[in-house]
Amino acid sequence: MEGEPTRIMIGVSESTIKGYPHASISSRGAFEWTLQKIVRSNTSGFKLLFLHVQVPDEDGFDDMDSIYASPEDFESMKHRDKRRGLHLLEYFVIKCHEIGISCEAWIRKGDPKEVICHEVKQKQPDLLVVGSRGLGPFQRVFVGTVSEFCAKHAECPVITIKRDASETPQDPVDD
């Protein structure tokens, strides 16, 4: 399909560090790597597709005991999560517009590895780029790894970007 831009989907997530509603180290690294190594100066030849998957909290509350919940608490949480997700995607959309690259961004809820693979099937990007936190084998058993799952199950080529060792927090789960 000559003339159509190459569509690159990038899975992005929030930082897990409390009180830090910004893009994770791995997401920023995957985005910057994509710009530097793939897009380079050919901004018209690519379209970036940003997908953020919000993981529903099991009881609906991150920091409070659901025993004290009211219907208003649930509404408040839904609005807070949506705002945080939009804030995250806004970061990437603003960066794309600053350099003149076409993009789309959207939010889904669910298990990130399942949702990303489903969205790949629906959107059919040419390439999926995901960041990796660099978890060791012991941590992977308990936390799991979205990048490994996507590499095996996504219906397009997948590039996993390791984060720079200098940006790795003491606990790699903190991203």
The 8 nearest C-alpha neighbors of each residue, nearest first, counted from 0:
[[1, 3, 2, 4, 5, 125, 6, 44],
 [0, 2, 3, 4, 5, 44, 45, 43],
 [1, 3, 0, 4, 44, 5, 43, 45],
 [4, 2, 1, 0, 5, 44, 45, 6],
 [5, 3, 45, 44, 46, 6, 2, 43],
 [4, 6, 45, 46, 44, 125, 7, 3],
 [7, 5, 46, 124, 125, 45, 47, 4],
 [8, 6, 126, 47, 124, 127, 48, 125],
 [7, 9, 48, 127, 47, 49, 124, 128],
 [10, 8, 128, 49, 129, 127, 48, 11],
 [9, 11, 50, 129, 49, 51, 8, 128],
 [12, 10, 26, 51, 50, 9, 49, 13],
 [13, 11, 23, 51, 22, 26, 14, 10],
 [14, 12, 22, 23, 21, 15, 20, 87],
 [13, 15, 23, 174, 22, 16, 21, 19],
 [16, 14, 174, 173, 17, 13, 23, 19],
 [15, 17, 14, 19, 173, 18, 174, 20],
 [18, 16, 19, 15, 20, 14, 173, 13],
 [17, 19, 20, 16, 15, 14, 21, 13],
 [18, 20, 17, 21, 16, 14, 15, 13],
 [21, 19, 18, 13, 14, 83, 22, 87],
 [22, 20, 13, 19, 14, 87, 23, 86],
 [21, 23, 13, 14, 87, 12, 26, 27],
 [24, 22, 14, 13, 26, 174, 25, 12],
 [23, 25, 27, 174, 26, 28, 22, 14],
 [24, 26, 130, 28, 23, 27, 162, 131],
 [27, 25, 11, 23, 29, 28, 130, 24],
 [26, 28, 30, 24, 25, 29, 31, 22],
 [29, 27, 25, 31, 26, 30, 32, 162],
 [30, 28, 26, 32, 130, 27, 160, 31],
 [29, 31, 27, 33, 28, 32, 26, 34],
 [32, 30, 34, 28, 33, 29, 27, 35],
 [33, 31, 35, 29, 34, 30, 36, 28],
 [34, 32, 30, 37, 31, 36, 35, 29],
 [33, 35, 38, 31, 32, 39, 37, 36],
 [36, 34, 39, 32, 33, 37, 31, 38],
 [37, 35, 33, 32, 34, 39, 38, 31],
 [36, 38, 33, 39, 34, 35, 32, 41],
 [37, 39, 34, 41, 40, 42, 36, 33],
 [38, 40, 35, 34, 37, 41, 36, 42],
 [39, 41, 42, 38, 34, 35, 43, 37],
 [42, 40, 44, 38, 43, 39, 45, 37],
 [43, 41, 100, 44, 40, 45, 38, 99],
 [44, 42, 41, 45, 100, 4, 101, 99],
 [45, 43, 4, 42, 41, 5, 46, 3],
 [46, 44, 4, 5, 43, 42, 6, 47],
 [45, 47, 6, 101, 102, 4, 5, 7],
 [46, 48, 102, 7, 8, 6, 49, 101],
 [47, 49, 8, 103, 102, 104, 7, 9],
 [50, 48, 104, 9, 8, 10, 103, 47],
 [49, 51, 10, 105, 104, 106, 11, 9],
 [50, 52, 106, 11, 12, 10, 107, 53],
 [53, 51, 107, 108, 111, 106, 54, 50],
 [54, 52, 108, 107, 55, 109, 51, 106],
 [53, 55, 109, 108, 110, 56, 52, 111],
 [56, 54, 57, 53, 109, 108, 59, 110],
 [55, 57, 59, 58, 60, 54, 61, 53],
 [58, 56, 59, 55, 60, 61, 54, 65],
 [59, 57, 56, 60, 65, 61, 55, 64],
 [60, 58, 56, 57, 61, 55, 73, 65],
 [61, 59, 58, 63, 62, 56, 65, 64],
 [60, 62, 63, 56, 59, 58, 64, 57],
 [63, 61, 60, 64, 65, 59, 56, 17],
 [64, 62, 60, 61, 65, 67, 68, 66],
 [63, 65, 66, 67, 60, 62, 68, 61],
 [66, 64, 68, 67, 63, 60, 58, 59],
 [65, 67, 64, 68, 63, 69, 58, 60],
 [68, 66, 65, 64, 69, 63, 72, 70],
 [69, 67, 65, 66, 72, 70, 64, 73],
 [68, 70, 72, 71, 67, 73, 65, 66],
 [71, 69, 73, 72, 74, 68, 75, 76],
 [70, 72, 74, 69, 73, 75, 68, 76],
 [73, 71, 75, 69, 70, 74, 68, 76],
 [72, 74, 76, 70, 75, 71, 77, 69],
 [75, 73, 71, 77, 76, 72, 78, 70],
 [74, 76, 72, 78, 73, 77, 71, 79],
 [77, 75, 79, 73, 74, 78, 80, 72],
 [78, 76, 74, 80, 79, 75, 81, 73],
 [77, 79, 81, 75, 76, 80, 82, 74],
 [80, 78, 76, 82, 81, 77, 75, 83],
 [81, 79, 83, 77, 82, 78, 76, 84],
 [80, 82, 78, 84, 79, 83, 85, 77],
 [83, 81, 85, 79, 84, 80, 86, 78],
 [82, 84, 86, 80, 85, 81, 79, 87],
 [85, 83, 87, 81, 86, 82, 80, 88],
 [84, 86, 82, 88, 87, 83, 89, 81],
 [85, 87, 83, 89, 84, 88, 82, 90],
 [88, 86, 84, 85, 89, 90, 21, 22],
 [89, 87, 85, 90, 91, 86, 92, 84],
 [88, 90, 92, 86, 87, 91, 93, 85],
 [91, 89, 88, 93, 87, 92, 94, 86],
 [92, 90, 94, 88, 89, 93, 95, 87],
 [91, 93, 89, 95, 94, 90, 96, 88],
 [92, 94, 96, 95, 90, 91, 89, 97],
 [95, 93, 97, 91, 92, 96, 90, 98],
 [96, 94, 100, 92, 98, 97, 93, 99],
 [95, 97, 99, 93, 98, 94, 100, 92],
 [96, 98, 94, 95, 99, 93, 100, 92],
 [99, 97, 95, 96, 100, 94, 42, 93],
 [100, 98, 96, 97, 95, 42, 101, 43],
 [101, 99, 42, 95, 98, 96, 43, 102],
 [100, 102, 46, 47, 99, 95, 45, 96],
 [103, 101, 47, 46, 48, 100, 92, 104],
 [104, 102, 48, 49, 47, 105, 101, 92],
 [105, 103, 49, 48, 50, 88, 102, 106],
 [104, 106, 50, 51, 49, 107, 103, 88],
 [105, 107, 51, 52, 50, 108, 84, 53],
 [108, 106, 52, 53, 51, 109, 105, 114],
 [109, 107, 53, 52, 54, 55, 106, 110],
 [110, 108, 54, 111, 53, 114, 55, 52],
 [109, 111, 113, 112, 114, 54, 108, 52],
 [112, 110, 114, 52, 113, 115, 109, 145],
 [111, 113, 145, 115, 114, 110, 149, 148],
 [112, 114, 116, 110, 111, 115, 117, 109],
 [113, 115, 117, 111, 116, 112, 110, 118],
 [116, 114, 118, 112, 117, 113, 111, 119],
 [115, 117, 153, 119, 113, 114, 118, 112],
 [118, 116, 114, 120, 115, 119, 113, 121],
 [117, 119, 121, 115, 120, 116, 122, 114],
 [120, 118, 116, 123, 122, 117, 121, 115],
 [119, 121, 117, 118, 123, 122, 154, 116],
 [120, 122, 118, 119, 123, 117, 116, 124],
 [121, 123, 119, 124, 118, 120, 117, 8],
 [124, 122, 119, 120, 121, 125, 155, 154],
 [125, 123, 6, 126, 7, 122, 8, 119],
 [124, 126, 6, 7, 5, 155, 123, 127],
 [125, 127, 7, 156, 124, 155, 157, 8],
 [128, 126, 157, 8, 7, 9, 158, 156],
 [127, 129, 9, 158, 157, 159, 8, 29],
 [130, 128, 159, 10, 9, 146, 29, 160],
 [129, 131, 25, 160, 29, 26, 159, 161],
 [130, 132, 161, 133, 160, 25, 146, 159],
 [133, 131, 134, 25, 171, 162, 161, 130],
 [132, 134, 131, 161, 135, 171, 162, 167],
 [135, 133, 132, 138, 139, 171, 136, 172],
 [134, 136, 138, 137, 139, 133, 171, 140],
 [137, 135, 139, 138, 140, 134, 141, 143],
 [136, 138, 139, 140, 135, 141, 134, 142],
 [139, 137, 140, 135, 141, 136, 134, 142],
 [138, 140, 143, 142, 136, 141, 137, 134],
 [141, 139, 138, 137, 143, 142, 136, 144],
 [142, 140, 139, 138, 143, 137, 136, 144],
 [141, 143, 139, 138, 140, 144, 172, 134],
 [144, 142, 139, 140, 141, 145, 138, 147],
 [143, 145, 146, 147, 139, 148, 142, 131],
 [144, 146, 112, 148, 147, 149, 143, 111],
 [145, 147, 149, 148, 144, 150, 129, 131],
 [148, 146, 150, 149, 145, 144, 151, 159],
 [149, 147, 145, 151, 150, 146, 152, 112],
 [148, 150, 153, 152, 146, 151, 147, 145],
 [149, 151, 147, 148, 157, 152, 146, 153],
 [150, 152, 148, 149, 153, 147, 157, 146],
 [151, 153, 149, 150, 148, 154, 116, 155],
 [154, 152, 116, 149, 155, 150, 151, 119],
 [153, 155, 120, 152, 119, 156, 116, 123],
 [156, 154, 153, 126, 157, 125, 127, 124],
 [155, 157, 126, 127, 158, 154, 125, 153],
 [158, 156, 127, 150, 128, 126, 155, 159],
 [157, 159, 128, 127, 160, 129, 156, 126],
 [160, 158, 129, 130, 128, 146, 131, 161],
 [159, 161, 130, 29, 131, 129, 162, 158],
 [162, 160, 131, 130, 133, 159, 163, 132],
 [161, 163, 25, 28, 164, 160, 131, 132],
 [162, 164, 165, 166, 161, 167, 28, 25],
 [163, 165, 167, 166, 162, 161, 168, 133],
 [164, 166, 163, 167, 168, 162, 169, 24],
 [167, 165, 164, 163, 168, 162, 24, 174],
 [166, 168, 164, 165, 171, 169, 163, 162],
 [167, 169, 170, 171, 166, 173, 174, 172],
 [170, 168, 171, 167, 173, 172, 166, 174],
 [169, 171, 168, 172, 173, 167, 174, 134],
 [172, 170, 173, 168, 132, 134, 167, 169],
 [171, 173, 170, 174, 132, 134, 15, 168],
 [174, 172, 171, 15, 170, 16, 168, 14],
 [173, 14, 23, 15, 24, 172, 16, 171]]
